[in-house]
Amino acid sequence: METGTGTNGRNQGKRRIAIIVQYDGQEFNGFQVQDSGRTVQGELEKALKILLREDIRITASGRTDTGVHALGQVAHFDTSSTVSLKRLLIGMNGILGKDVALKNAYYVDNDFHARFSAVSREYIYLIHNHQQRSPFMMYRAMWIRDQLDIDYLNRVASYLVGEHDFASFCKAQSQNGSTTRCIEKAEFTASDSLVVFTIRGNAFLHNMIRIIIGTIVEMNVKMQPEENIKNILAQKNRIHGGITAPPYGLYLNTIIYTPGLDEMNIESEKL
């Protein structure tokens, strides 16, 4: 974790700002800056340079892949600027494209880190469960024609809660470190034709949530015994998992910190 110097653990002449970012991932080549393609990080850093007249590098709570959306991505950066939070939000949202925006901003101590200070992360995955496609769900949710059984889905998902080795639910080439993760919540809810899967955990492997969704939905459609999920976990091999669900149904919902960002705000300005 980064540490600061000076009064209240802050770098002399610098202050750290945490931002909550929302974006539609469809036109982005993922979050992280790379050699080619439009990225969320690249757009944010370009806008910050215009507004604050500084070269700023932001650090996010985690990366999202091409096509994945965010309702509550968190990032932090250090600046010498005295810009107010209100001005920062108005200015950034005036500069950024229509598919990315700042939702809120906070002054935080220099020992705050968007990634390493996070206690847990929550994602949601949307499924349009109807015999007919919907133009409003295109690139927003995975379309499944077969009727899904919410009770069945929840019974299967319950086996994922707790600490497990999720190697069977991880993109094969990313299995170069520990594949053990702790899941706090894995739950399906439904409203009319919209099925929402909410999953919260300390961290997630590459494509883990999309493979979990693809596997559980496939099990439901094929009417497999719900205990099969235990066997897939036990195999610890990607070849035993199901399909990888499309990225556009996945949303980074919120990042949990203790204390929360509202409580961390170290200056009087509140938005």
VORO-219087 format. One record per residue (C-alpha): residue number from 1; residue in one letter; x, y, z. Coordinates in steps of 0.2 Angstrom, whole numbers. Layout:
REM residues N
  pos  code     c1     c2     c3
  NUM     A      X      Y      Z
...
***
This chain:
REM residues 271
  pos  code     c1     c2     c3
    1     M      0      0      0
    2     E      6     17     -4
    3     T     10     29     10
    4     G     11     48     11
    5     T     22     60     20
    6     G     17     77     28
    7     T      2     82     38
    8     N    -11     69     40
    9     G     -1     56     30
   10     R     -2     67     14
   11     N     12     72      2
   12     Q     18     89      3
   13     G     10    100    -11
   14     K     -1     85    -16
   15     R    -18     78    -12
   16     R    -26     62    -16
   17     I    -43     61    -24
   18     A    -54     46    -26
   19     I    -67     46    -39
   20     I    -82     34    -43
   21     V    -83     31    -62
   22     Q    -98     25    -73
   23     Y    -96     19    -90
   24     D   -104      9   -104
   25     G    -90     -3   -110
   26     Q    -97     -7   -127
   27     E    -85      6   -136
   28     F    -70      4   -125
   29     N    -56     -8   -127
   30     G    -56    -12   -109
   31     F    -52     -1    -94
   32     Q    -33     -1    -94
   33     V    -22     10   -106
   34     Q    -14      0   -120
   35     D     -5      3   -136
   36     S    -20      4   -147
   37     G    -39      6   -144
   38     R    -50     18   -134
   39     T    -49     14   -115
   40     V    -58     21   -100
   41     Q    -41     25    -91
   42     G    -35     34   -107
   43     E    -51     45   -108
   44     L    -50     49    -89
   45     E    -32     54    -90
   46     K    -34     64   -106
   47     A    -49     74    -97
   48     L    -39     76    -81
   49     K    -24     84    -91
   50     I    -36     96   -100
   51     L    -45    101    -84
   52     L    -30    101    -71
   53     R    -16    105    -84
   54     E     -6     90    -76
   55     D      0     73    -82
   56     I     -9     62    -71
   57     R     -9     43    -70
   58     I    -25     35    -61
   59     T    -25     19    -52
   60     A    -42      9    -52
   61     S    -49     -4    -41
   62     G    -47    -16    -55
   63     R    -48    -19    -74
   64     T    -63    -22    -84
   65     D    -62    -31   -101
   66     T    -69    -25   -117
   67     G    -87    -23   -117
   68     V    -89    -24    -98
   69     H    -98    -10    -90
   70     A    -96     -1    -73
   71     L   -109      7    -61
   72     G    -96     10    -48
   73     Q    -78      9    -53
   74     V    -66     17    -41
   75     A    -50     25    -45
   76     H    -38     37    -36
   77     F    -25     50    -42
   78     D    -13     63    -34
   79     T    -14     81    -40
   80     S     -6     98    -35
   81     S    -22    107    -41
   82     T    -33    116    -29
   83     V    -49    111    -39
   84     S    -65    109    -29
   85     L    -74     92    -30
   86     K    -89    101    -37
   87     R    -78    109    -51
   88     L    -69     92    -54
   89     L    -86     83    -57
   90     I    -93     97    -68
   91     G    -77     99    -78
   92     M    -74     81    -81
   93     N    -91     77    -86
   94     G    -91     91    -98
   95     I    -75     85   -106
   96     L    -78     66   -106
   97     G    -88     57   -119
   98     K   -106     52   -117
   99     D   -102     34   -112
  100     V    -91     38    -97
  101     A    -94     50    -82
  102     L    -89     53    -64
  103     K   -102     50    -51
  104     N    -94     57    -36
  105     A    -77     62    -29
  106     Y    -68     62    -12
  107     Y    -53     69     -4
  108     V    -44     54      4
  109     D    -28     52     14
  110     N    -12     46      4
  111     D    -13     29     12
  112     F    -29     26      2
  113     H    -27     14    -13
  114     A    -42     11    -24
  115     R    -36     -7    -27
  116     F    -27    -13    -11
  117     S    -39     -4      1
  118     A    -54    -13     -6
  119     V    -62    -25      6
  120     S    -73    -33     -7
  121     R    -80    -31    -25
  122     E    -98    -33    -31
  123     Y   -103    -37    -49
  124     I   -120    -40    -57
  125     Y   -124    -50    -72
  126     L   -140    -47    -82
  127     I   -149    -60    -92
  128     H   -164    -56   -104
  129     N   -174    -72   -101
  130     H   -188    -72   -114
  131     Q   -192    -81   -130
  132     Q   -190    -65   -140
  133     R   -175    -54   -141
  134     S   -177    -36   -135
  135     P   -168    -21   -144
  136     F   -167    -13   -127
  137     M   -156    -27   -120
  138     M   -144    -28   -135
  139     Y   -126    -26   -128
  140     R   -134    -24   -110
  141     A   -139    -42   -106
  142     M   -136    -60   -112
  143     W   -152    -67   -121
  144     I   -158    -84   -115
  145     R   -174    -91   -123
  146     D   -176   -106   -112
  147     Q   -186   -103    -96
  148     L   -174   -102    -81
  149     D   -178   -109    -64
  150     I   -173    -95    -51
  151     D   -174   -107    -37
  152     Y   -163   -120    -46
  153     L   -150   -106    -51
  154     N   -149   -100    -32
  155     R   -147   -118    -26
  156     V   -132   -120    -38
  157     A   -125   -103    -34
  158     S   -125   -107    -15
  159     Y   -111   -120    -18
  160     L   -100   -106    -23
  161     V   -101    -96     -7
  162     G    -86    -97      4
  163     E    -68   -100      0
  164     H    -64   -111    -15
  165     D    -52   -114    -28
  166     F    -60   -107    -44
  167     A    -47   -114    -57
  168     S    -62   -122    -66
  169     F    -69   -104    -68
  170     C    -54    -95    -74
  171     K    -47    -91    -91
  172     A    -34   -104    -94
  173     Q    -19    -93    -97
  174     S    -22    -83    -81
  175     Q    -20    -98    -70
  176     N     -2    -93    -65
  177     G     -5    -89    -47
  178     S    -17    -93    -33
  179     T    -35    -97    -40
  180     T    -42    -97    -22
  181     R    -55    -84    -19
  182     C    -68    -80     -6
  183     I    -86    -77    -11
  184     E    -98    -68      1
  185     K   -114    -68    -10
  186     A   -120    -77    -25
  187     E   -138    -74    -29
  188     F   -151    -73    -43
  189     T   -166    -62    -43
  190     A   -179    -60    -56
  191     S   -192    -47    -62
  192     D   -202    -51    -77
  193     S   -190    -56    -90
  194     L   -174    -48    -82
  195     V   -164    -60    -72
  196     V   -150    -52    -61
  197     F   -135    -62    -54
  198     T   -126    -53    -40
  199     I   -109    -59    -34
  200     R    -98    -51    -21
  201     G    -81    -57    -16
  202     N    -63    -52    -10
  203     A    -57    -53    -28
  204     F    -61    -62    -45
  205     L    -50    -71    -58
  206     H    -50    -67    -76
  207     N    -67    -71    -84
  208     M    -72    -79    -68
  209     I    -90    -72    -66
  210     R    -93    -74    -85
  211     I    -88    -92    -84
  212     I    -99    -95    -68
  213     I   -114    -88    -77
  214     G   -111    -98    -93
  215     T   -109   -114    -82
  216     I   -124   -111    -71
  217     V   -136   -106    -86
  218     E   -130   -121    -96
  219     M   -133   -133    -81
  220     N   -151   -126    -80
  221     V   -155   -127    -98
  222     K   -148   -145    -99
  223     M   -157   -149    -83
  224     Q   -141   -156    -74
  225     P   -141   -161    -56
  226     E   -137   -145    -46
  227     E   -123   -154    -36
  228     N   -113   -155    -53
  229     I   -106   -138    -48
  230     K    -97   -146    -34
  231     N    -88   -158    -46
  232     I    -83   -144    -58
  233     L    -75   -135    -43
  234     A    -66   -150    -37
  235     Q    -59   -153    -55
  236     K    -49   -137    -54
  237     N    -47   -136    -73
  238     R    -55   -124    -85
  239     I    -60   -138    -97
  240     H    -73   -144    -85
  241     G    -82   -127    -83
  242     G    -96   -121    -95
  243     I    -96   -108   -109
  244     T    -90    -90   -106
  245     A   -105    -78   -105
  246     P   -103    -62   -116
  247     P    -95    -47   -108
  248     Y   -109    -35   -111
  249     G   -120    -43    -97
  250     L   -107    -39    -84
  251     Y   -107    -23    -73
  252     L    -95    -19    -60
  253     N   -108    -13    -47
  254     T    -98     -7    -32
  255     I    -82     -7    -22
  256     I    -83     -9     -4
  257     Y    -71      0      8
  258     T    -71      0     27
  259     P    -74     14     31
  260     G    -83     19     16
  261     L    -78     33      5
  262     D    -91     45     12
  263     E    -83     43     29
  264     M    -65     44     22
  265     N    -68     61     15
  266     I    -55     71     25
  267     E    -61     89     20
  268     S    -77     98     24
  269     E    -83     99      6
  270     K    -97     86      3
  271     L   -107     83    -13
***
